[in-house]
Amino acid sequence: MPDVLAETLYELIVATRILANEKVLDAFGHVSVRHPHDPQRYFIPRHRAPELAEVSDLVELTLDSEPVRPTDFRLYSEKVIHGEIYKARPDVHAVCHHHAHAVLPYAISGQEIVPVFHLGAVIGKVQFWDQRDEFGDTNMLVVKPEEGASLARALGPHWMVLMRRHGATVAGTGLRELTFRTVFGCDNARLQSEAMAHGRVDALSPGEAKLTAAHQSRPPSTNRAWDYWVRQVEKAGLMPAHAAAKAASNTGTRAKSGAKRAPAKSARKKSVTSRRRR
């Protein structure tokens, strides 16, 4: 019988590695997933560069973005982005916050991102949120629950919101759909910028966007893309050890019992050794 929790945690790390390998995430940004058995909780890696995240780095949080159990791990300051979206959107089961350079010109200029090719239709109607409007001058980080809640309101029933002068946040009904929307959302922004340089953007009609998004969001499309991206991560030597995910789920060493830094370091060392042997 499959261990749903272990598989979910493993896919979270794989999704994080994919988005790093696809140059959506760099030293910053983060991905989370709602607990598959408890919708009032979610998992997110500890504070570190996404490409380095391991299953042993995952921390279980409440929707108030507080650790379920004590942990020595430093947590992302912007974790409230995830918690507040999960609160507002029961249909959302995965969230990514990133600063991909493909979308930043739109976050800076206020130019709307629109679907310009069939795979980009999954972004839907992209929303805007300006932290300054409600909170004045800040350090640009979304660290207060009320800031996260404001961002969630701006996202509304949609799937992608641009954060002025900052980046973007993307939501999905699952990790594979989220990864698909995040990668192709960046591709769409890049292609739109290139088309604008040619002088004209011929976007999808509302009807085309609706029909195409429904088609591309189905498992045959998202799984096909996922398998391709996994292969790219494998070729890059970045795949996490699958056995480690099951072990973490079974033993509860993952931040579940106040995970310490030492076990996480040990897990990383084993993962690196495993990759070298391959």
ROTI-339735 format. One record per residue (C-alpha): residue number from 0; residue in one letter; x, y negated, z negated. Coordinates in nm, 3 decimals. Each point is the difference from the previous one (the first is absolute). Layout:
BEGIN
(NUM, A, (X, Y, Z))
...
% end
This chain:
BEGIN
(0, M, (0.000, 0.000, 0.000))
(1, P, (0.149, -0.337, 0.100))
(2, D, (0.112, -0.239, -0.273))
(3, V, (-0.186, -0.311, 0.115))
(4, L, (0.176, -0.233, -0.242))
(5, A, (0.347, 0.125, 0.093))
(6, E, (-0.078, -0.032, 0.371))
(7, T, (-0.135, -0.352, -0.050))
(8, L, (0.311, -0.112, -0.189))
(9, Y, (0.225, 0.152, 0.263))
(10, E, (-0.192, -0.171, 0.282))
(11, L, (0.032, -0.331, -0.184))
(12, I, (0.378, 0.029, 0.006))
(13, V, (-0.003, 0.119, 0.363))
(14, A, (-0.221, -0.298, 0.097))
(15, T, (0.243, -0.233, -0.178))
(16, R, (0.297, 0.155, 0.184))
(17, I, (-0.186, -0.023, 0.334))
(18, L, (-0.078, -0.368, -0.047))
(19, A, (0.362, -0.067, -0.096))
(20, N, (0.126, 0.194, 0.302))
(21, E, (-0.241, -0.190, 0.226))
(22, K, (0.142, -0.330, -0.134))
(23, V, (-0.326, -0.109, -0.162))
(24, L, (0.151, 0.021, -0.349))
(25, D, (0.357, -0.104, -0.076))
(26, A, (0.142, -0.067, -0.345))
(27, F, (-0.344, -0.126, -0.100))
(28, G, (-0.364, 0.104, 0.033))
(29, H, (-0.189, 0.292, -0.153))
(30, V, (-0.258, 0.269, 0.068))
(31, S, (-0.249, 0.156, -0.241))
(32, V, (-0.266, 0.270, 0.000))
(33, R, (-0.311, 0.046, -0.209))
(34, H, (0.000, 0.304, -0.230))
(35, P, (-0.174, 0.282, 0.194))
(36, H, (-0.185, 0.118, -0.314))
(37, D, (-0.052, -0.326, -0.191))
(38, P, (-0.107, -0.308, 0.201))
(39, Q, (0.078, -0.222, -0.299))
(40, R, (0.373, 0.063, 0.038))
(41, Y, (0.266, -0.031, 0.267))
(42, F, (0.365, 0.089, 0.061))
(43, I, (0.279, -0.230, 0.112))
(44, P, (0.382, 0.034, -0.008))
(45, R, (0.205, -0.180, -0.258))
(46, H, (0.181, -0.323, 0.088))
(47, R, (0.254, 0.091, 0.268))
(48, A, (0.059, -0.022, 0.376))
(49, P, (-0.271, 0.208, 0.173))
(50, E, (0.237, 0.219, 0.200))
(51, L, (0.158, 0.122, -0.324))
(52, A, (-0.326, 0.100, -0.170))
(53, E, (-0.038, 0.359, -0.119))
(54, V, (-0.299, 0.188, -0.142))
(55, S, (0.171, -0.021, -0.340))
(56, D, (-0.023, -0.381, 0.026))
(57, L, (-0.380, -0.006, 0.014))
(58, V, (-0.195, -0.160, -0.282))
(59, E, (-0.370, 0.053, -0.072))
(60, L, (-0.186, -0.325, -0.067))
(61, T, (-0.352, -0.102, -0.096))
(62, L, (-0.191, -0.234, 0.229))
(63, D, (0.110, -0.277, -0.237))
(64, S, (0.351, 0.094, 0.121))
(65, E, (0.112, 0.118, -0.343))
(66, P, (0.196, 0.327, -0.042))
(67, V, (-0.218, 0.292, -0.108))
(68, R, (0.291, 0.119, -0.214))
(69, P, (0.303, -0.190, -0.134))
(70, T, (0.286, -0.023, 0.246))
(71, D, (0.351, -0.143, -0.003))
(72, F, (-0.025, -0.072, 0.372))
(73, R, (-0.007, -0.358, 0.119))
(74, L, (-0.319, -0.050, 0.201))
(75, Y, (-0.074, -0.218, 0.301))
(76, S, (-0.112, -0.346, -0.108))
(77, E, (-0.260, -0.003, 0.280))
(78, K, (-0.168, 0.327, -0.097))
(79, V, (-0.323, -0.194, -0.065))
(80, I, (-0.041, -0.027, 0.378))
(81, H, (-0.070, 0.373, 0.001))
(82, G, (-0.204, 0.026, -0.318))
(83, E, (-0.233, -0.287, 0.085))
(84, I, (-0.066, 0.130, 0.352))
(85, Y, (-0.082, 0.345, -0.141))
(86, K, (-0.239, -0.166, -0.244))
(87, A, (-0.177, -0.196, 0.273))
(88, R, (-0.002, 0.272, 0.266))
(89, P, (-0.102, 0.354, -0.107))
(90, D, (0.047, 0.110, 0.362))
(91, V, (0.371, -0.095, -0.003))
(92, H, (0.237, 0.279, -0.101))
(93, A, (0.335, -0.140, 0.113))
(94, V, (0.155, -0.348, 0.013))
(95, C, (0.319, -0.144, 0.151))
(96, H, (0.148, -0.343, -0.064))
(97, H, (0.278, -0.105, 0.238))
(98, H, (0.191, -0.292, 0.150))
(99, A, (0.064, 0.138, 0.350))
(100, H, (0.154, -0.261, 0.226))
(101, A, (-0.249, 0.083, 0.276))
(102, V, (-0.289, -0.144, -0.206))
(103, L, (0.181, -0.280, -0.186))
(104, P, (-0.029, -0.256, 0.283))
(105, Y, (-0.378, 0.036, -0.028))
(106, A, (0.006, -0.028, -0.378))
(107, I, (0.209, -0.316, 0.039))
(108, S, (-0.183, -0.167, 0.288))
(109, G, (-0.357, 0.101, -0.078))
(110, Q, (-0.040, 0.141, 0.351))
(111, E, (-0.253, 0.285, -0.005))
(112, I, (0.113, 0.354, 0.078))
(113, V, (-0.246, 0.166, 0.238))
(114, P, (-0.003, 0.353, 0.146))
(115, V, (0.186, -0.021, 0.332))
(116, F, (0.040, 0.369, 0.080))
(117, H, (-0.194, 0.316, -0.077))
(118, L, (0.209, 0.126, -0.292))
(119, G, (-0.007, -0.345, -0.157))
(120, A, (-0.378, 0.009, -0.025))
(121, V, (0.029, 0.168, -0.341))
(122, I, (0.095, -0.333, -0.162))
(123, G, (-0.358, -0.121, 0.039))
(124, K, (-0.069, -0.364, -0.085))
(125, V, (0.316, -0.124, -0.173))
(126, Q, (-0.064, -0.232, -0.294))
(127, F, (0.204, -0.287, -0.145))
(128, W, (0.078, -0.076, -0.364))
(129, D, (0.185, -0.306, -0.126))
(130, Q, (0.108, 0.031, -0.362))
(131, R, (0.052, -0.375, -0.013))
(132, D, (-0.370, -0.074, 0.058))
(133, E, (-0.106, 0.151, -0.331))
(134, F, (0.316, 0.002, -0.211))
(135, G, (0.206, -0.298, 0.118))
(136, D, (0.378, 0.030, 0.005))
(137, T, (0.123, 0.345, -0.106))
(138, N, (0.312, 0.210, 0.051))
(139, M, (-0.190, 0.164, 0.290))
(140, L, (-0.031, 0.335, -0.179))
(141, V, (-0.341, 0.147, -0.080))
(142, V, (0.054, 0.088, -0.365))
(143, K, (-0.318, -0.098, -0.185))
(144, P, (-0.318, 0.210, 0.010))
(145, E, (-0.198, -0.305, 0.109))
(146, E, (0.238, -0.049, 0.293))
(147, G, (-0.038, 0.363, 0.103))
(148, A, (-0.378, -0.029, -0.032))
(149, S, (0.003, -0.312, 0.220))
(150, L, (0.198, 0.187, 0.265))
(151, A, (-0.246, 0.291, -0.020))
(152, R, (-0.289, -0.242, 0.056))
(153, A, (0.174, -0.141, 0.305))
(154, L, (0.045, 0.352, 0.139))
(155, G, (-0.372, 0.061, -0.054))
(156, P, (-0.131, 0.299, 0.199))
(157, H, (0.288, -0.024, 0.248))
(158, W, (0.330, 0.189, 0.023))
(159, M, (0.279, -0.255, 0.036))
(160, V, (0.062, -0.339, -0.156))
(161, L, (0.281, -0.242, 0.081))
(162, M, (0.150, -0.180, -0.298))
(163, R, (0.107, -0.349, 0.100))
(164, R, (0.379, -0.053, 0.000))
(165, H, (0.043, 0.344, -0.160))
(166, G, (-0.102, 0.315, 0.189))
(167, A, (-0.294, 0.235, 0.036))
(168, T, (-0.202, 0.257, -0.191))
(169, V, (-0.161, 0.295, 0.175))
(170, A, (-0.260, 0.246, -0.131))
(171, G, (-0.105, 0.347, 0.111))
(172, T, (-0.236, 0.283, -0.089))
(173, G, (0.306, 0.224, -0.033))
(174, L, (0.376, -0.005, 0.035))
(175, R, (0.012, 0.116, 0.361))
(176, E, (-0.258, -0.252, 0.113))
(177, L, (0.181, -0.272, -0.198))
(178, T, (0.332, 0.088, 0.162))
(179, F, (-0.159, 0.001, 0.346))
(180, R, (-0.163, -0.341, -0.057))
(181, T, (0.313, -0.152, -0.152))
(182, V, (0.241, 0.112, 0.273))
(183, F, (-0.228, -0.079, 0.292))
(184, G, (-0.109, -0.324, -0.166))
(185, C, (0.364, -0.113, 0.015))
(186, D, (0.032, 0.125, 0.359))
(187, N, (-0.314, -0.194, 0.090))
(188, A, (0.138, -0.321, -0.154))
(189, R, (0.328, 0.045, 0.188))
(190, L, (-0.178, 0.059, 0.332))
(191, Q, (-0.231, -0.295, -0.058))
(192, S, (0.302, -0.226, -0.059))
(193, E, (0.159, 0.126, 0.321))
(194, A, (-0.322, -0.056, 0.193))
(195, M, (-0.026, -0.354, -0.139))
(196, A, (0.347, -0.067, 0.135))
(197, H, (-0.135, 0.091, 0.344))
(198, G, (-0.273, -0.261, -0.045))
(199, R, (-0.319, 0.205, -0.040))
(200, V, (-0.144, 0.253, -0.245))
(201, D, (-0.277, 0.227, 0.126))
(202, A, (-0.134, 0.153, -0.321))
(203, L, (-0.237, 0.292, -0.032))
(204, S, (-0.367, -0.096, 0.003))
(205, P, (-0.189, 0.055, -0.328))
(206, G, (-0.168, 0.305, 0.153))
(207, E, (0.329, 0.144, 0.124))
(208, A, (0.163, -0.059, -0.338))
(209, K, (-0.284, 0.171, -0.189))
(210, L, (-0.014, 0.307, 0.226))
(211, T, (0.377, 0.035, 0.024))
(212, A, (0.058, -0.042, -0.374))
(213, A, (-0.253, 0.274, -0.074))
(214, H, (0.174, 0.232, 0.245))
(215, Q, (0.356, -0.073, -0.113))
(216, S, (-0.083, 0.031, -0.371))
(217, R, (-0.101, 0.366, 0.039))
(218, P, (0.232, 0.274, -0.132))
(219, P, (0.105, 0.120, 0.349))
(220, S, (0.161, -0.340, 0.062))
(221, T, (0.130, -0.074, -0.349))
(222, N, (0.141, 0.352, -0.043))
(223, R, (0.168, -0.008, 0.339))
(224, A, (0.172, -0.328, -0.086))
(225, W, (0.085, 0.126, -0.350))
(226, D, (0.171, 0.311, 0.140))
(227, Y, (0.204, -0.217, 0.237))
(228, W, (0.108, -0.238, -0.276))
(229, V, (0.087, 0.290, -0.230))
(230, R, (0.225, 0.136, 0.272))
(231, Q, (0.175, -0.338, 0.026))
(232, V, (0.053, -0.003, -0.377))
(233, E, (0.140, 0.354, 0.019))
(234, K, (0.240, -0.103, 0.275))
(235, A, (0.111, -0.293, -0.213))
(236, G, (0.068, 0.238, -0.291))
(237, L, (-0.250, -0.179, -0.224))
(238, M, (-0.261, 0.270, -0.073))
(239, P, (-0.061, 0.055, -0.373))
(240, A, (0.027, 0.352, -0.139))
(241, H, (-0.345, 0.157, 0.008))
(242, A, (0.074, 0.236, -0.290))
(243, A, (0.073, -0.298, -0.223))
(244, A, (-0.356, -0.126, 0.043))
(245, K, (-0.154, 0.323, -0.124))
(246, A, (0.243, 0.018, -0.290))
(247, A, (-0.079, -0.357, -0.102))
(248, S, (-0.373, 0.069, 0.009))
(249, N, (0.031, 0.324, -0.198))
(250, T, (0.242, -0.116, -0.267))
(251, G, (-0.127, -0.357, -0.041))
(252, T, (0.354, -0.145, 0.003))
(253, R, (-0.116, -0.278, 0.229))
(254, A, (-0.072, -0.309, -0.225))
(255, K, (-0.283, 0.212, -0.136))
(256, S, (0.173, 0.060, -0.329))
(257, G, (0.201, -0.320, -0.020))
(258, A, (0.245, 0.100, 0.272))
(259, K, (0.354, -0.114, -0.068))
(260, R, (0.251, -0.135, 0.246))
(261, A, (0.234, 0.295, -0.041))
(262, P, (-0.239, 0.267, 0.140))
(263, A, (-0.078, -0.227, 0.294))
(264, K, (0.371, -0.037, 0.071))
(265, S, (0.045, 0.376, -0.022))
(266, A, (-0.286, 0.055, 0.245))
(267, R, (0.152, -0.244, 0.244))
(268, K, (0.339, 0.170, -0.023))
(269, K, (-0.157, 0.340, 0.076))
(270, S, (-0.190, -0.148, 0.295))
(271, V, (0.318, -0.152, 0.145))
(272, T, (0.187, 0.330, -0.044))
(273, S, (-0.283, 0.184, 0.174))
(274, R, (0.010, -0.237, 0.295))
(275, R, (0.376, 0.037, 0.034))
(276, R, (-0.031, 0.379, 0.014))
(277, R, (-0.252, -0.030, 0.282))
% end
